[in-house]
Amino acid sequence: MERKALFYWIAQIIGWSAYFIFSMILLFNTDEFIATTNLYIYISSSIAVSILISHSIRYFIIRYNMVAKSLFVIILWTLVMSLLAAILLELFQYYITEVIEVDFVNDVAVSDDQSFDWANFTFAVFRSILLFLLWTGFYLSFIFIEKSRNQEIQRLKLDASANEIELKNLRAQLNPHFLFNSLNSIRALVGLDPEQAKVAITRLSSLLRNSINLGKHSIVKLEDELELVKNYLELEKIRFEERLKIDYKIDENCMSCEVPPLMLQTIIENSIKHGISKSIDGGEITVVGKCTDNSLVLTVSNPGTLNDNLAENGVGVANTKKRLEILYGENGSFNIEERDGMVYATIKIDYR
C-alpha cells in the first residue's frame, strides 16, 4: 500500500509539473513571453492547486465507490467533476494573476484595467475540462485494472484453497482403500503360513509408514513413489507367489520426475485386483516409464479385460483423473484401454 501511495504522489507531481512546464515552453519563443519571478510563482501555485483538485476527485471516487456504479453514472459524475475542477482551476489562475500581478497568462497580457474576459475564460475552462477528463479517465482505468487484478488474485487463492482441500480428500480416499487391499493379502496368509503372515505384517507396517509420509505432499519424486510400489508388490507376491510377476522398464532419468503420491501405486492395485487375481495363471505386470525434458509417460499393463463401468467410474480411475486435472489441468491426462487381451493404463504429464 505504501508503494502505491508513493507512486500515486510521484505521478501527480511529475504529471502536473510536466503539463505546466510544457505549456510554458510552448510560449517561450513568443514575443509576448516575459519570464519573471511572479510567473514562476504562478506556475508553482497552479501545479499545487491542480494536484489538490485532482486529489479531491480521487477522494470522491473512493469515498462513494464510483467504480461500483453503472457506466452511465460513472460517465455523468466524471463530466460533472471535470467541469467543477476546471472552473476552480481557472478561477484560481485568474485571480492569482491579479494578486501577484503576473505579466503573462493564457496568452494575454494582464494589466490593472483589464476586465474579466468571458470568451478567454470559457476557452480556458473547456481546455481544463479535457485535462481533468483525461486525468479522471486514467485514474478510473487504474482502479478498474487494480480491482480486476485483485479479484483474479482472490479467485486464484480460493481455487488453490479449494484444490488443496480436494486433493487432501482424494488422498484420504486412497489410504483406506490401500490398507483394505493390504490387509486382505495378509488375511489370506494367516491360516496358510503364519510365519509368512508375520513377515507380511512387518512389510505392511513399513509400507503404511511410507505411504503416510508420501501422502503429506502434493507431489513426490517418481523414485520415492516407485519404492512404495515395489514394497507393495513384495507384499502381494507373498499371497500370489509365482502367479505374480513384475517387470520394470523405467528410464533412469525419469526417477527425478515429479508425480502425485500414491497414483502409480493405485494403478498397480487395480492391475492386481481386476487383472492378476481374476486369472488362474496370474500374469505379469509391466511398468514402463519414458520421459523427455518436458514430459513423463507411465504405462502399466497387465493381462485381463476392461470393464466399461470400471474404466469410467472406478474409484481409482476417477481419483487419478481428478488429481491430474487439479494439479496439471490440460497438461495431465490418464487413459485406460484394452488391446489384444491386455489392459493398458497410461499417465501422461507435461511439465510446462
Secondary structure by P-SEA (a helix, b strand, c coil): caaaaaaaaaaaaaaaaaaaaaaaaaacccccccccaaaaaaaaaaaaaaaaaaaaaaaaaaaaccccccaaaaaaaaaaaaaaaaaaaaaaaaaaaaaccccccccccccccccccaaaaaaaaaaaaaaaaaaaaaaaaaaaaaaaaaaaaaaaaaaaaaaaaaaaaaaaaaaaaaaaaaaaaaaaaccccaaaaaaaaaaaaaaaaaaaaaaacccccaaaaaaaaaaaaaaaaaaacccbbbbbbccccccccccccaaaaaaaaaaaaccccccccbbbbbbbbbbcccbbbbbbbbccccccccccccaaaaaaaaaaaacccccccccccccccbbbbbbbbbcc
